[in-house]
Amino acid sequence: METLQDFMLLFRFEPSTEMPTTEQLQEMEKQWGQFIGNIAMQGKLVNTYQLGFEGKKIAANQYTEEGFYVAENLMLSGTMVLKANSIEAATELAKNCPILFMGGTVEVRSIIPMN
């Protein structure tokens, strides 16, 4: 029996002021449903979250401001934790992520449990 580990996928995309059309939103929802559903049907989905557009940033000096962090013109839009037997296997699953077809990126990271 193979030993599965948890890996986190971090989804990033370039912010835009253009709103997608209703048809584009429906197509994106369909693609995400298929991507997540495929991983779930394999018994490898742990959880997934889409991040909202409201947020606050807190600096080390406790200064707080509205918004969220954008690095290299990309913002974090969501996460997924899945099970795979290696980071290479997790990466192969991530290659089907719809955000890649929208110009975004996926970062695959190992997870260190906090005890």
Protein Blocks (a to p, Z undefined) as FASTA:
>chain_A
ZZdddddddddddddfbdcdfklmmmmmmmmmmmmmmmmmnopafbdcdddfbdcdddfk
opaceddddeehiacfbdcddddfbfklmmmmmmmpmklmnopacddddddddZZ
